[in-house]
Amino acid sequence: CFQGPFVQVDELMEIFRRCKIPNTVEEAVRIITGGAPELAVEGNGPVESNAVLTKAVKRPNEDSDEDEEKGAVVPPVHDIYRARQQKRIR
């Protein structure tokens, strides 16, 4: 018995419905290369103008190794787990 992940088919069909496919190859190339900036959008191509397009805010990677390079972070005073991890590293 399949337990997921399930695709939200209605939303996917709505995205496909809003997509506008160029009639000619030249028109598609013009859109892709930036000849029509009003039609070029982030994602898979042009969609109707009434579609709500939002751009995700890029956040710094919290899991990056840069923190380790800068020096050891002092754990909170009552954080036993982190204190033991710091002892294990030293």
Short mmCIF file of the C-alpha atoms (twelve columns), coordinates in Angstrom:
data_MODEL
# 
_entry.id   MODEL 
# 
loop_
_atom_site.group_PDB 
_atom_site.id 
_atom_site.type_symbol 
_atom_site.label_atom_id 
_atom_site.label_alt_id 
_atom_site.label_comp_id 
_atom_site.label_asym_id 
_atom_site.label_seq_id 
_atom_site.Cartn_x 
_atom_site.Cartn_y 
_atom_site.Cartn_z 
_atom_site.pdbx_PDB_model_num 
ATOM 1  C CA . CYS A 1  0.000  0.000  0.000   1 
ATOM 2  C CA . PHE A 2  1.481  3.346  -1.096  1 
ATOM 3  C CA . GLN A 3  1.838  5.801  1.791   1 
ATOM 4  C CA . GLY A 4  3.318  8.825  0.062   1 
ATOM 5  C CA . PRO A 5  4.667  11.268 -0.852  1 
ATOM 6  C CA . PHE A 6  1.538  12.365 -2.673  1 
ATOM 7  C CA . VAL A 7  1.556  14.935 -5.455  1 
ATOM 8  C CA . GLN A 8  -1.007 17.700 -5.252  1 
ATOM 9  C CA . VAL A 9  -2.374 17.058 -8.731  1 
ATOM 10 C CA . ASP A 10 -4.824 19.977 -8.770  1 
ATOM 11 C CA . GLU A 11 -2.061 22.513 -8.080  1 
ATOM 12 C CA . LEU A 12 0.228  20.847 -10.611 1 
ATOM 13 C CA . MET A 13 -2.497 20.951 -13.284 1 
ATOM 14 C CA . GLU A 14 -3.102 24.644 -12.524 1 
ATOM 15 C CA . ILE A 15 0.599  25.389 -13.044 1 
ATOM 16 C CA . PHE A 16 0.525  23.534 -16.360 1 
ATOM 17 C CA . ARG A 17 -2.647 25.404 -17.375 1 
ATOM 18 C CA . ARG A 18 -1.016 28.800 -16.723 1 
ATOM 19 C CA . CYS A 19 2.139  28.002 -18.704 1 
ATOM 20 C CA . LYS A 20 2.427  29.664 -22.086 1 
ATOM 21 C CA . ILE A 21 4.444  27.778 -24.675 1 
ATOM 22 C CA . PRO A 22 5.971  29.943 -27.429 1 
ATOM 23 C CA . ASN A 23 4.712  29.258 -30.967 1 
ATOM 24 C CA . THR A 24 8.147  29.304 -32.604 1 
ATOM 25 C CA . VAL A 25 11.672 28.312 -31.665 1 
ATOM 26 C CA . GLU A 26 12.887 31.855 -32.322 1 
ATOM 27 C CA . GLU A 27 10.350 33.244 -29.852 1 
ATOM 28 C CA . ALA A 28 11.421 30.690 -27.234 1 
ATOM 29 C CA . VAL A 29 15.098 31.567 -27.728 1 
ATOM 30 C CA . ARG A 30 14.269 35.274 -27.435 1 
ATOM 31 C CA . ILE A 31 12.470 34.670 -24.124 1 
ATOM 32 C CA . ILE A 32 15.234 32.433 -22.744 1 
ATOM 33 C CA . THR A 33 18.084 34.750 -23.725 1 
ATOM 34 C CA . GLY A 34 16.419 37.814 -22.275 1 
ATOM 35 C CA . GLY A 35 14.948 39.382 -25.383 1 
ATOM 36 C CA . ALA A 36 11.607 39.707 -23.578 1 
ATOM 37 C CA . PRO A 37 12.391 40.427 -19.909 1 
ATOM 38 C CA . GLU A 38 8.721  40.983 -19.060 1 
ATOM 39 C CA . LEU A 39 8.005  37.353 -19.960 1 
ATOM 40 C CA . ALA A 40 11.104 35.778 -18.481 1 
ATOM 41 C CA . VAL A 41 10.422 34.571 -14.964 1 
ATOM 42 C CA . GLU A 42 12.202 32.505 -12.360 1 
ATOM 43 C CA . GLY A 43 11.340 28.855 -12.863 1 
ATOM 44 C CA . ASN A 44 10.175 26.886 -15.857 1 
ATOM 45 C CA . GLY A 45 9.104  29.661 -18.193 1 
ATOM 46 C CA . PRO A 46 6.488  32.324 -18.738 1 
ATOM 47 C CA . VAL A 47 3.136  32.143 -16.997 1 
ATOM 48 C CA . GLU A 48 0.083  34.362 -17.043 1 
ATOM 49 C CA . SER A 49 0.586  37.738 -15.401 1 
ATOM 50 C CA . ASN A 50 -2.145 37.106 -12.814 1 
ATOM 51 C CA . ALA A 51 -0.071 34.314 -11.271 1 
ATOM 52 C CA . VAL A 52 1.446  35.235 -7.938  1 
ATOM 53 C CA . LEU A 53 5.211  34.855 -8.165  1 
ATOM 54 C CA . THR A 54 7.317  35.061 -5.047  1 
ATOM 55 C CA . LYS A 55 11.038 34.732 -4.753  1 
ATOM 56 C CA . ALA A 56 12.420 32.862 -1.771  1 
ATOM 57 C CA . VAL A 57 14.774 34.757 0.479   1 
ATOM 58 C CA . LYS A 58 18.202 33.182 0.466   1 
ATOM 59 C CA . ARG A 59 19.449 32.660 3.968   1 
ATOM 60 C CA . PRO A 60 22.996 31.826 4.976   1 
ATOM 61 C CA . ASN A 61 23.630 28.135 5.372   1 
ATOM 62 C CA . GLU A 62 23.326 27.360 9.064   1 
ATOM 63 C CA . ASP A 63 25.079 24.017 8.630   1 
ATOM 64 C CA . SER A 64 28.170 25.460 6.991   1 
ATOM 65 C CA . ASP A 65 31.637 24.664 8.272   1 
ATOM 66 C CA . GLU A 66 32.591 28.347 8.456   1 
ATOM 67 C CA . ASP A 67 31.562 28.508 12.127  1 
ATOM 68 C CA . GLU A 68 34.041 25.781 12.978  1 
ATOM 69 C CA . GLU A 69 36.818 27.638 11.170  1 
ATOM 70 C CA . LYS A 70 36.152 30.846 13.101  1 
ATOM 71 C CA . GLY A 71 36.635 29.120 16.457  1 
ATOM 72 C CA . ALA A 72 34.724 27.034 18.938  1 
ATOM 73 C CA . VAL A 73 31.340 28.370 19.975  1 
ATOM 74 C CA . VAL A 74 30.872 28.416 23.729  1 
ATOM 75 C CA . PRO A 75 27.733 26.460 24.686  1 
ATOM 76 C CA . PRO A 76 25.171 27.940 27.073  1 
ATOM 77 C CA . VAL A 77 26.029 27.375 30.729  1 
ATOM 78 C CA . HIS A 78 23.251 24.851 31.404  1 
ATOM 79 C CA . ASP A 79 23.442 22.993 28.075  1 
ATOM 80 C CA . ILE A 80 24.909 19.674 29.211  1 
ATOM 81 C CA . TYR A 81 24.746 18.028 25.800  1 
ATOM 82 C CA . ARG A 82 26.756 20.743 24.058  1 
ATOM 83 C CA . ALA A 83 29.194 20.994 26.937  1 
ATOM 84 C CA . ARG A 84 29.906 17.252 26.657  1 
ATOM 85 C CA . GLN A 85 30.291 17.544 22.890  1 
ATOM 86 C CA . GLN A 86 32.819 20.350 23.354  1 
ATOM 87 C CA . LYS A 87 34.765 18.240 25.884  1 
ATOM 88 C CA . ARG A 88 34.781 15.339 23.423  1 
ATOM 89 C CA . ILE A 89 36.230 17.562 20.661  1 
ATOM 90 C CA . ARG A 90 39.025 18.900 22.890  1 
# 
